[in-house]
Amino acid sequence: MEKHQSDFDYKEAVGEKSSEDYTQDIAEARREARQWLQEFRDGLRMEEWIKDQNEEEYILQQQQKKQFFDMKI
């Protein structure tokens, strides 16, 4: 039986990267996405915490003013 030379170029069709390289690229992209998401969530939590602190400070100031006016009367 004769072997025929194929004109199919595997490297041209598939590329130089192996499936392991693509797997590593995908894993790295997922790590970066998770890190960005974690930083985003941390930022939201910090904003919420600051908002809560400001509200608490405002409430305390209002209570102090009310107590001051109650004492004057």
ChimeraX attribute file (.defattr): number of C-alpha atoms within 10 A of each C-alpha:
attribute: neighborCount
match mode: 1-to-1
recipient: residues
	/A:1	3
	/A:2	4
	/A:3	5
	/A:4	6
	/A:5	6
	/A:6	6
	/A:7	6
	/A:8	8
	/A:9	9
	/A:10	9
	/A:11	10
	/A:12	8
	/A:13	8
	/A:14	10
	/A:15	9
	/A:16	10
	/A:17	9
	/A:18	11
	/A:19	10
	/A:20	9
	/A:21	11
	/A:22	11
	/A:23	11
	/A:24	12
	/A:25	12
	/A:26	12
	/A:27	12
	/A:28	12
	/A:29	12
	/A:30	12
	/A:31	12
	/A:32	12
	/A:33	12
	/A:34	12
	/A:35	12
	/A:36	12
	/A:37	12
	/A:38	12
	/A:39	12
	/A:40	12
	/A:41	12
	/A:42	12
	/A:43	12
	/A:44	12
	/A:45	12
	/A:46	12
	/A:47	12
	/A:48	12
	/A:49	12
	/A:50	12
	/A:51	12
	/A:52	12
	/A:53	12
	/A:54	12
	/A:55	12
	/A:56	12
	/A:57	12
	/A:58	12
	/A:59	12
	/A:60	12
	/A:61	12
	/A:62	12
	/A:63	12
	/A:64	12
	/A:65	12
	/A:66	12
	/A:67	11
	/A:68	11
	/A:69	10
	/A:70	9
	/A:71	8
	/A:72	7
	/A:73	5
